[in-house]
Amino acid sequence: MLNTKKNLLWLLPSTIIVVIFSLPIFSSEYLNRIVDLIKVYPAIAPIVIIFFRFIGVVLAPLPGAPISFASIAVLPWWEAWMYNLIGVELGSVVAFLLARKFREPVVSWFAPFQKVHEWQDRISQKKQFWAFVGLRLTALVVLDFVSYAAGLSKLRFNKFILACLLIDIPTSFIFFFLGGMAFQYSIFIFAGFIAIFLIAALTYKYIGNKFS
């Protein structure tokens, strides 16, 4: 019952984020308005993207993918990549520190507790760094709960940061580069790019639930 209430609590803000940040992709009129607004007020783009990507990691049930896709549509891919990366890394640090300081009572609100504990156990004491690197890589296409798992483990903060940067920089670079190329050539190609991403995310979630 409690889990159901939590899911409903996150449903409304998640839906709002998906709708608002999907509009630039599917509405050319809305896209042009956003682009014109950014030309007049260039600081809006980095503030909005960094803030929502940060919130999407700290409040892990909130989706981050719509912000990434929308930023590719309204900005050059390299700017979208940079702002998203900053927001994600800041959010990851805060999630790690929240878990490290406040432990289970806080983490249970922002992540599926059983899954976090499974990942926490996989970050063994002898292979903490590489275990977290593997989890960080496999969790890229789903909601980011691994930062909380790392905070609950004995993984040192400096190794946590190193692992995040080691995985996030190259993988996000490839994602935004390919996404930017797809959007530049055709909205239909970009839609296909989004579809592939979503299929990969759903497949990962299905396999994870089936074999966990």
VODRENTI-717107 format. One record per residue: y, x, z of N, C-alpha, C, O in turn. Coordinates in steps of 0.001 Angstrom, whole numbers, plus 524288, in hexadecimal, padded with zeros to 5 digits. Layout:
BEGIN
YXZYXZYXZYXZ...
end
This chain:
BEGIN
7FB478033B80000800008000080000804E78035B80000808B0802437FD3E804BD8077A8032D8093B80AFA8037D80A3880DB27FE5480EB280E317FCA5805F980F7E7FBC18068B812187F6B5808C680E6A7F2A380BE1810057EF5680733809757F2DB8093E805957EF2B80F17804DF7EFE9811FD804927EC16810DA804997F4BB8166F8040C7F5DB81978808CA7F3EA81DC4808417F1D28173C80D6A7F49E819D2812297F2C881A49812257ECD781E598138E7EAAF816188108A7EA3B816318105B7E47F81A5080C8E7E28781D1480DB37DEC481ABB8080B7E50A81EA9804397E38482424806427E498827CA805207E1AD824B5809437E8CB829C580B817EA2982BBE80F317E5F68306C80F647E4DE82822812237E3968299F815EB7DF92829DB813857DA2282BF7815EC7D68B827BD80ED77D9758275680C827D44482CA480B4F7D1DF82D8880C8A7CD4F8302D808F17D4D583546807617D2BC8388280C107D0FB83A3780C277CC7D83972810007D45983C868147E7D27D839EB817627CDF883C998196D7CA8A834BF817927CDF2831F881A297C9A6832E0817467C48A833BE819B27C07A832AB812187C4BE8338780EED7C0178391780F937BE0C839F180FF87B95583CDA80FAE7C19D84255810557C012843238158E7BD50845CB815CF7B950840E0819AC7BF6C8415B81EDD7BD1583EF981EF07B7A284152821027B3FB83A5981CB27B712837B981C9C7B1F983B0C819B07ADFA83BB281B8A7A99683D278152A7AF6E84030811FA7ABC684537814C07AA33846638152E7A58E8482C8169D7ADFE84D418190B7ACE284CAF81DEA7A98784FA081EAA7A5CD848ED821367AAD78486A826257A8068453B825AD7A303844C9829727A00F8430A821217A20D840608203779D118441B81E21798E78430881E8B7943C8486F81BEC79A9584C1F81997796E184E2A81D6D792C684E6881BFF78E3084FA7822467943585196825E57902984D8A8272F78C0184EEF828B4787A9848948269978D468446A827E4789998439D82382785A2842B48248178105843F381EB978772842A281A447841F8475F8173D7821C846C4813B177EEC84C0781892783E8850BF815EE78212854A181A0478012856D281D00783238557681A2177AF88591B81DEB778B085EB081CED77A76861B88209977B228600B817FD77B3886551816B077D0986641818D57828386A5281B29783968628581809785E5862EE81A0278B3B862FE81FFF78B3A865E78226A78E3285FCB82254787EA85F9F828087877C864EE82A34785DE866CB82E00788278675C827D3781F486C72829AB7801E8709A8292E784578740282C8B784CE8705882507787668741C8245878BA4873818289978FC58775B82AB2791BE86EA7829D57910986DA382DE7794EC86F7F83333792EC871E98362D795D286E608346178DFA870058395F78BB0875FA839CA78BAB8782183DE478CF6878A28358F78A3687E5B8358D78A368807F8364B78FBD8845C8390C7908387E00833DB7938787FB083462798F587F19839FA79AE28827283BFE79DB087ACF83C767995A879DB841E179AFA87DDA8458F7987A87F698496D79ADE87F828445D793AA8837A847997911A888A1847677940C88B6284B537946B889EC842D97962188ED2842377990E88E468446979E92891D0846FC7A092889CF8435E7A0FD888D0845327A659883CA8486D7A66987FAD8466E7A7E88840F84D517A4D487F48850867A44687C67851827A968877C3852C57A95687F0A850F67ADD387C78851FA7B2D6878BB84D9C7B4608757684E507B7D4879338491C7B1D3875DC844B17B33787014845F77B25786CCA844E17B5AD86EE6848407ADDB8696D8493F7AC758669A84CA37B0768628584B067B26D8689C8514F7B1C3865C1854817B5908654E851F07BAE9861468526B7BD7C8696584F387BC9C8694984CBC7C1BE8650A848837C1F4861E68485A7C597865018451B7BDFE86142840C77BDF085BB1842C97BD718583C841107C04D85AC98466F7B9D0855798485F7B8E58536484B4F7BD9E84F0484A567BF5E8568284EE37BFAB854C5851F37C42E853C184E647C8DB84FDD84F087CB9B8574484AA07C9C1856A98471F7CE39851AB843E47CDCD84EA2843A47D185850CB8416D7C95084C4183DFE7C8D084724841087C88B8431F83F177CA5484731845B97C65E84269848E57C6698414984AD67CBEB83CC484B2F7CD848456A84C1B7CECF844D784DA67D4468428A849347D77E83ED1849F87DA70844CB844867D6E5842F083FF97D9C883D5983E9B7D83D83A3983CF97DB8283C1E83F4C7D339836E783E027D156832A98417A7D39382E1983FF57D3A9834168461B7D562830438499B7D7D8830028489A7DDB682BC1848507DFF08347F848137E03583499847237E5DB83254841C87E72282F19841427EAA88340D83DCF7E43A831C6838937E4C782D9B838147E08F82E698358D7DC8C8293383A817E1898255283B7A7DD7782352836AB7DA92821E0837317D604823248320A7DCE48215982D8D7D9C48250682C137D54C8236B829437D1BE829E182DE47D56382D8982CAD7D13082C4682FFF7CC6482B29834A57CCEB82C6D82DAE7C7B982AF5830927C2FA82F30834657C139833D98334A7C1A682D81838E37BF438313483CBC7BD418313283D1F7B75D8350483EE87B50D82CEC83B747B4DD82C6E83BF37AF31830C58392C7AC2B832BA83B637A860832658345A7ADAF8368F831C67AAB483B9D834DE7AA8E83E5F834CD7A69D83CDE837957AECB8419C83AC97AEE28411083F537AB15844C7840AA7A85683C75841AE7AAEB83B82846037A74D83C118443E7A1A483EA7846D679E87839A683FD67A04F839EC83DE379AF483F7D83C6A7996F8413D83DA47952184247839C879CF9847A08382E79BDA84B2C83CEB79B2484E9283CE3797BD84A6E840F479E4884DB48459D79DE384CDC84870798B68508684AB2796908481184854796B38470184A9B7918F849ED847A278D5484BB3849EE7897E84A6E8427278E0C84CFC83F2D78A1F852E783FF978A008554783F89785D8855528412278E7985B0E8414978EB085D49846CF78ED2862038477E78E48859F884AC478F8785BD58502779005858BF853D278C838546A8528578AE285AED8586878B53857BF85C81788E98531E85DB978C788539C85D977914084EA185EE978A1F849DB85F7278D3B84A538638A791818482B862E1795C184D28867CC7906684D8686BFD79447850CB86A5D7990884FBB86C1879D64854C18670F79839857BE8650979CA7854698613E79FD185466861667A49F8519585DD779D1484E1E85A2979FBC84A1185D1F7A2F0848EC85BAD7A761847EC8613C7A0B18440F8646B7A37484660866D67A862843F3866A67AC8884B04869177A7FB84D6986BCF7AC5B84EA3868177B0D784D76869497B55985100863927AFAC8527385FE47B3C584DA785D807B66184D8B85CD67BB24849B585C387B348844DF85A1B7B5818422E85E1B7B8FF8404685CCE7BD378420C862F47B73683F81867157BA3E8423E867D97BF7C83FAB868627C38384770867E67BF7284A628688D7C453849238641E7C81E848198650C7CCB88494285F457C6238482C85AD97C986842B385AEF7CBC8841F0859D47D06683EDD85C417C8848396F85C6D7CA488389B860AD7CE5A8360485FC67D24D83AC5865497CD70839F6869927D12583C9D8687F7D65A83A6D869A77DA7A841518664A7D632843FA864EB7DB16840DE860C57DE068403F8611A7E2C783EEC85CE07DB3083BCD858CC7DDA8836C585AE47DFEA83520859427E4208344E85E7F7DD2A82F70860CD7DF0D83046863C77E42482D14863757E7B98348D866A77E470835CD8699A7E933836A4865E87EDCB834A4866CD7F212839A1861BC7ECDC83AB485E007F10F835AE85B3E7F2BD834CD85A807F7698325D859B57EEFF82D62857297F050829F685ACB7F3948279F859237F770829B085FB27F208826A2863967F4EB828A2864137FA84825918640A7FE3882DCF864877FB1F83017865438004F82F8886060803B482EC2860C88086E82FEB85BC58014F82F1D856EE8044182992856AA80668828C08555180AF3825C4857FA8031682053857E9804CF81F5085C0B808F981C7785B1A80CBB821A68609980846820CA864E180BF78231B8639881154820E286504815598278E860EC8115F82A3485FD5816588285285AC6818ED8274585AB381D9E827E38568A815DC826D385164818218212084FB78179881F7784BF181A1181E2185280814618188A851BB813DE8170D84C3A8120A819F2849C580F168129784A57813C98103184592811B481380840A1812138137783D9280E5D8166083FA58165A8195983AC5816AC81D2A839F08122481DF0835838106D81F8783E1C810388233083DAE80BDB8204483DAF806AB8216883A858033C81C8A8413180619819AC841AF8012B816EC83C997FFB88169D83B407FB1D814F0839CA8039481207834FF8028881550830D97FFD38132E82D4B7FD6281A77831408003981DE282D757FD9E81EF082ED77F7F68203482B6C7F4D381E70833CA7F6A0820038359E7F17581B81837287EDF881C618386D7E969816BD8371B7EFE48124A838DF7ECCA80D558363D7EEBB80D00834C07F34A80966835A57EB3C80453833867ECF2801B6837697F09C8001883BA47EF0180157835E57F58C7FFF6839A67F9A07FA9383C077F8D27F9D7840B37F9B17F6C9838DD7F72A7F18083AE67F65F7F17A83F137F2227EEEF8431E7F2AD7F46083E0B7EDD87F497841CB7E9927F741846D67EB3F7F57B84B1A7E9EA7FB83846577EE2C7FE3F84AF87F0177FAAA84E4A7F3737FAB3853137F3017F79284BD67F6CD7F3FE84ECB7FA287EFB8851687F6F37EE07855B87F83C7EDF584ED87F2CE7EA108514D7EF617EC4B8563A7ECEC7E9B985A497ECC17F12B855D37EAFF7F3A985A627E8A27F4D185E8A7ECB07F471863357EB9A7F63985CD47F15B7F742860867F5977F263863B87F6D17F2B5868707F7AC7EDE5861257F6E77E900863DE7F8057E793867B87F3AE7E52B86BC47F4AC7E918866687EED57E7DA869E47EA787EB2E86ED77EA857E9B8872C67E82C7EF9B86EA77ED2B7F2DF873587EDAE7F0A78767B7F2447F2CC8766F7F6927EC648792A7F1457E9A287BEE7F56C7ECD8880927F7567F065882647F4A77EB958826B7FBEB7EE9F886957FE507EE3888BB47FB427F1FB88EB07FB0F7E9B188CBE7F8E17E908891AC7F6187EB6F8918D7F0A37ED0A895967EE937EBAB88CDE7EE507ED9288C827E8F47F2068888C7E88E7F250885897E4D17F56B888977EC5F7F995884BA7EC9F7FCE8884BD7E7B47FDDD880A27E5657FEA8889537E61B80260889B97E1CA80013887997DCBF8026A884397DA3F7FB79889907DB387F936888047D63A7F72B8826F7D6597F70C87FCA7D2567F590880A57DAF97F3FC87B267DB727F8A9877957DA727F8318739D7D7C67FD24879077DC99801CF875DA7DBC6803AC876337D61E8057B872547D3EA8033D87ACF7D3C6804A187B617CE39801648779C7CAEC80379874FE7C7777FC4F877547CBFA7F8EF873C87C9107FA6986E207C9DF7FA7986B157C6267FB9B86CA87CEB57FD27867467CFCD80254865F27CD4380311861A67CB3D805E7869AC7CD6380B11868CA7CB0880A87867D37C52B80D36864847C2F18071186ABA7C2C38064386A2B7BD21803C6864E67BBD280585862407B8357FFBB8635C7BEB47FCFA85E867BD7A80016859B57BEF97FF03855767BCFB803F385A3D7C276806F3855BF7C44C80C00854F57C14580F1D851947C2B080CE6857F57BD2B811D5857997BA578129A852487B7C381706850717B75680E6A84FD07B60E80EF284AEB7B32B80ED6846217B6B280F28841BA7B4C980E62846EC7BBD480E64842787BF62812A4843367C378815878470E7C35C812FD83F887C70C816ED83FE17CB218160D844C57CE648119B8463C7CF7F81A55847467CFEA81A0484C5D7D26A8190C84BD47D84381CB984B747DB578140684BCA7D9C8812A184BA97DF478110A8510B7E1528106A851BD7E60981064854D07DDDD80E2B859CF7DF7F811E885CEB7E2EE8102C8602E7E603816FB85BFA7E27781AB285EB67E5D9819ED85D157EB8881A568604C7EF15818CF858147EC5D817A88563A7F1A781288858927F39A8121F85A1E7F82380EA4858D27F02B809A085B1D7F1AC80A52860D57F33B80803862A47F70A80D85863A47F04080E84869257F18081151869B67F6B88103E86D527F9B6814F5866127F7CB817C8866457FCC28143B86558801668152D867768059C8102B86239800B780C7886138804F58087E8659D80591805F686612809A1807F4868D5801898043286D25801C5806BE871E18046780B17871948066D803EA876398044D805FE87B10806918086D87E9D80275809858832E803828094487C8B7FDD580B9B87F967F9A68111C881407FB298144387E097FCD881241886407FA90817698883C7FBFA81B83886607F81881A64885857F37F8204F885C47FA0B824848839A7F6E0825B5886F97F22082699884DE7EDE5825C088C1E7F2AF826FF88F887EE40822CD88F257E9F98240788F737E55681DE188E797EB8B819B488DCB7E7AF81A18888707E513818E1887DA7E07581BC58849A7E80A81C8C87F5D7E5DF820AA87F817E18D81FD787D617DD528250B881FE7E2A082940882617DEC08276F885557D9F082870883AE7D588824C6889AC7DAC2822DE88CD57D66881F1F889B57D2FB81F77889EB7CE3081B8F886D37D569817C5883B17D27681A7D87F6B7CF588192687E767CAD381E4C87CDB7D1C08213A878B97CF04823E087AE17CA2482371878A07C5EA8269687F357CABD8296C881807C651825AA883877C22C826AF883107BD7F8214E885C77C3E981D7A887F87C04B81B43883C07BCB581A44884C47B81D81A7E87F127BEBE8185287AC17BBA881C9C877877B90D81C49876577B46782093876227BC058246F872567BA20827CE874607B5A4828F9871757B2018295E8794E7B5D982CE887B547B1D182A5F87B407AC6682C92878E27A8D6825D687DBC7AB9F8239B87DB87A64F821BE878607A47B8227A876FD79FF081F568755C7A7FB81D4B870437A64B821A886C727A50182151869997A125825C086C5B7A83282A1C868D37A71282D1A86AA27A24082F228676779F5382D6586FB37A16482FF0871C379CB382D3486FB7797CD82FBD86DDE794288280B8700F797C18250186E2D79347825BD8684C79291826748666978E348258F8656B796F08262585FBB796BC82B6085E277945682B8685AD9790D982FA18607779629834CE85EE57943E835DD8610178EC78389C85E8078BB9833C38657E78D85834668678E7883E831B8863FF7844B8340D862867805B82CD4862A17855B829F385F35781CF82C53859BD781B282CAA8575077D8F82DF7857CF7863B8306E852B578673835888528F78373836AE84EC1780BF8389E856BE783EF83D828570E7810883CA68574A77B3083F87854DD77831838AC85A37779898375F85A79773FA835A285523771F58372D8538176DB48326E85274775048308184D4F77370834FB8496E772D9835258467376F1483898849777768E83CFB845CD77656840A484713771D1842DB8438F76F668414584C16770B0844BA84DC076C78842C084BE776725845D784A75763C183DAB84BF47667383B7B84A857616283B1E844A0760A383C42842A475C688398B841D3764B4838E783C2A76410837F78399E769558353F83BC476CAA83A3E8350276A10839518321276ED38339F8306A76F248317E82FD0773698312482FAE76A9E82BA282E2476A9282825832AE76C4F8244B831E476F14829868376176AAC826A083BFA76C6E8275D83CB377250823B783E0E7752382C2A83BC37741282D4583C30779AE82A3A8381677CBF8283F8392D780FD829DC8335777A92826D082F3D77D1782114830DC77D7681E7682FCB7815981F288337677959819D3835767797D8192B839A677D9F81524839E67803E81D2283CF277E3581D20841027823581CC983E8E787A1819D18406278AF081FD383A687888E81FB1837A878D8C81A578353578E718182F83575792BC81839832D478A4E813218304878AC280EEA8343378C4780B9E8330D78F9580EFF838CF789E580B2683CE278B2B80B9F83E7B790DF807B683F2F793938107583F0C792A981164840817981F80F3683C5E79BCE80C8983D9F79F99810628376779AA880E9A8332B79E0B808AE832AB79E0780650831A67A216806478336079977800938332A799267FE298378E79C697FA46836C279F218008583C3279C1B7FE978409A79F367FF1983F737A5087FB99840B37A8158037E83D0B7A6938044F83BC47AC1880057837C27AE027FE11838597B2347FF86833A87AADD7FBCB82F9B7AC667F637831B37AC877F322830447AFEE7F4EF8351F7A8C87EFB9837747A8A87EECD83AD47AD727EAA483AAC7AFD97F2C583DDF7AEC67F258841317B36F7F19383DDF7B8507EE5383F187BBA37F4A48399A7B8B67F442836417BD497EEDF833BE7BDA17EC99833667C1DA7ECD3831FD7B9297E7AD82F737B90D7E370833527BAA57E017832197BDE07E39B837FA7B85F7DF9D83BE87B9997DFFF83D937BF477DC0D83E547C1EC7E4DB83E267C1207E59283FB97C6937E37283BB77CA627E0FB83D147CE477E46F836B17C9377E27B832937CCAB7DC91832157CC6A7DA10830CE7D0507DA51833197C7D17D4B2832657C7117D18F836AB7C9B57CD61835B37CBE27D39E83B637C97C7D07483FD37CB5C7D2638421A7D0837D01F845DA7D27D7D69683FDC7D2BA7D874841D47D7C27D4FF83FEF7DC417D6008413A7E0C6
end
